[in-house]
């Protein structure tokens, strides 16, 4: 009988290379939010994948970028810290984009890492196979990788093969989390992220990064119904108007979309109550960032 493998794997890469799409696919559940706007992931999302022969805990880090405020500083610290506590690193890049300065910066950082680093070229469904080899050689000229594997997280191409290769590098170990547990985050945090995703999907350009969501109450009201009360924080009055929309239309749409995902996550009917409040410059207020669930106590 084969030994049981387990390990922690961090996924690192520039914003928007498909890290969250990958995590959601291998977990089989939506725990990391997806949006076409950069820097969507703010926290270290741990997704737990349990199979018959292995348990892999994926850490989906915030995309590496130059911080512009305290929340940005925190996001970068989280991404870098995950490199010191893991069994393997997935460096995920966009197969249909050229190597950027962000990629070079990450590779400089990864050269000092002692654990195996996998180069994962995502979005191969968007490129011709002939274009892959030159791209791989370019990356190899910067640093050497334990393995190089092209995948499409969205379509699922080559993902199972990648997981099998990854398992071969992991140590024998225990099952850290019980069957059925898909994340180490409290459900409230995942729920707030699902609401934030819907806001990102339905609002305009100026909104994304000034949005924060705090789930204030989550109560089981009946056998089959959970009441969720959440506050959406914005930084300016004009943004409040955008999120609420004419006659409350936008907020209603956000609530409708979020409720469906939350019901799927919790496996129960959900009554969702949303408020919008202005909290000026909240991304630079440490105590407020902590209240939003972004900063772990030292």
N, C-alpha and C positions, 0 to 999 in steps of 0.2 A: 504494500500500500504506500502511495506517495505521501510524503510529509506535508503537513498543512503550512502554507506560507502566509505571512502577514507583514504589512509594512505601510509606512507613510510616504506618500509621493507628492511633491509640490509641483504645481503647474505654474510656470512663469513665462511671461511674454509681454509684448507691447499690448496696449489696449486694443480690443476688437479683433484679436486673432482667433477667437472661438473657444476660449478656455471654458466659459460657462456652458456653451453648447455641448462640449465634450463631457463635462461633469454630469449634466442632466441626462445625457444619453447613457452613460455607463451605470448611473444610479437607477435609471428607469423612472425617475421622478423629477419634477422641477424643484430644485432647491436653490439654484443660482439664477439670478435674474438676467434676462437677455434684452438687449436694446442695441440699435445701430448707433447709439451715441457713445462716445469714448468714456472711459473711466466709470463704467456702470457698477462694477464690483468695488465695494469700499472696504469690505472686511475679509478676513480669511475664512472662506466658507469651507467647512469640512464635509465632504460627501463620502459616505461609507458604502462600498460595494462588497457584498458578501456572496461568495460562490462556494461550491462544494469543496474546492481545494485551496481556497485562499480568501483572505479579506484584505482589501486595499483601501486605505483612507486617503482620499485625494484632497489636497489643500489648494483651492482655487484662489490665487492671490490677486490683489488689485493690479491692474496693468501698470507696468513701470513707466513713470512719466516725471516731469519736473514739477515738484509741489509748488502751489501758489498760495496756500493757506495752511492753518494748523491741521485741518482734516487731511489735506494732501500730504503733509509731513507724516502723519500717523499711517496713512495708506502705504507710503514707501517703507516705513519702518517695519510694518507687518510683512510686506513682500520680502524684504531682505532677511528678516528674522527667521522666516520659515526655512531658509536654506541650511540652517544649522541643526535642524532637529528631524531630519528625514532620511529615508533609505534610498531614494532616487529622485532625480529632478527631470521633469518634462519641460524642455525649452520649446515652446510652441510658437511657430512662425506661420505667416501667411504664404502659401505656395505661389500665389499670384501677385506677390509684391516683391520689389527689390529689397535687399538688405538695407535697413535704415540705420541712422545713428543710434536709435533706441536699441536695436538688435545688437549693435557693436558694444554698447554700454553694458547690456546684460551679459554678453559673452565674456567681457573683461571680468565681470563679477563672478561668473561661473568657473573661470579658470582656476580659482582658488578653492573650489568645492571638492571635497574628498570623495563624495558619493558619485555613482554613475550618472552621467548626464545624457539623456536621450534627446536627439533632435527630432521633433515631430512636425512635419510639414503638413499643415491642415489646409483644407479647402482645395484638395486635388481635383474635385469635380469642376473647378473653374479653370484648370490649365490643361494644355495638351501634354500627354506623357513625355514627348520629346523635350519639353522645356524643363522637366524635373531634374535631370542629371546635371546640367550646367549649374542650376540653382544649388544643388547639394554640394557640388565641388566648391562653389563660392563659400559656403558656410564652413566647409572642411578646411579652407585656407586660413580661417580665423582660429579654429581650435579643433581638437579631436573629440569625438563623441563615442559613448559606449555602443550606441546603436542609432541608426537613422531610419525613421519610418514615416512614409507618407500616408496620410489618412484623410477621410472626409468625415468630420464629426457630425455634420448635418445629415449626410446620406448614410452614414454608418460604414462606409467603405474601409476595409482593413483595420477596423477598430478591434475586432476580436483577435486578430493576429497580433496587433500591438500589445493587447492585454496579456496574451500568452508569453510574448517575449519579456514583458515587464516582470511577470511572475517568476521567470527563470532567474532574475537578478535579486529577488527578495529573499530575506532570511526566513528560516523556519520560525514559526512563532504562533502565539495564541490568537484566538478570535477576540479582539478587544471589545467589540460591540455586539449586543445580541442580534439574532436574526430579525430582520424587519426594521431595524433602526437605520435611517438613511442619512442622518446628519447629527453632529454634536451640538448644533445650535438649538437653543430653546425654540419651541414652535412659534412663540411670539415674534422672535427676530425674523424667522422665515416668512411669517405672515406680513410683517412690515415691509420686507423686501418685495413681496409679490405686489403689494399695493404700490410701492415706488415704481416697479416695472411698468404698471399700467399708466402711471402719470407720465413716465418717459415716453411711452408709446403714443400717448394721445395729446401731448402738448408741444409747443413750439420750441425753437432753439434756445431762447433765453432762459428757459425754466430749468433744464435738467439738474445742473450741479447745485442749485440753490434749494433743492427739495430735500426735506428730511421727513421720515415717517416714524411716529412713535405709537406703538400699540399700548394703550393705557389700561385696557381691561379685556380679558378673554374669559368669559364665564359660560359654563355648561348650563343652559337654562332649562333644558329638557333632555330626555333620553337621546333625542336625535337632533338637537339644535344647540348651536354655540353662538353666543352674542359677542361680537368683536367691536370694540370702540377704539378708534384710532384718530390721531391728530396729524394732519399734513402741515409741516412747517415750511414757510417760504420766507424770503428775506425782504421783500418789498410789497407794498399794497397793490401795485400794478400786477404783480405775479399772482396774488390772491385772486384777483379778478379773472385772470387767465385760467387758473385751475378750476374755479367754480363755474365759469362760463355763463353765457346768457341764460338767465332764468334757471341757473343751477344745472344746466344740461350736461356740461363737461364733467362735473363732479359725479353726476348720476351714472354717466357712461363708465367713468373710472371705477366706481363702486360695483357696477354690474359685472365688468370684466374681472375685477379682483375677486369678487365673491365666488365665481365659478372655480378659479384656481384654488382658493382657500378651502372650498368644499371638497375638492379632490384631495388636497393635502390632508385635511382632517377627517375625511370620510364621514362627513355629517353635514346637515343643513346649517347654513350660516346666516345670521342677521348681522349685517355690517353697517355700522354707524360711522360716518366720516365728518370731521370738522377741518376747516382750514384756518390756520393762525399765522400771523406775521411775527417772526422773531429775527430782528435785524442782525445781520452779520453773524448768524449762528455758527458758521463753519470756523470762525476764529475764537469761539468761546469754549475753552476746554471742558468746563463743567457740563455745558449743554451737549457737547459731542459725546461725553461719557453717558449722559442721560439717554441718548439715542441708541446706546448699546454698542458704540464703536470702539471704546477704549477699555481694554481689560485693566483691572487694578493691578498695580505692580505687586 
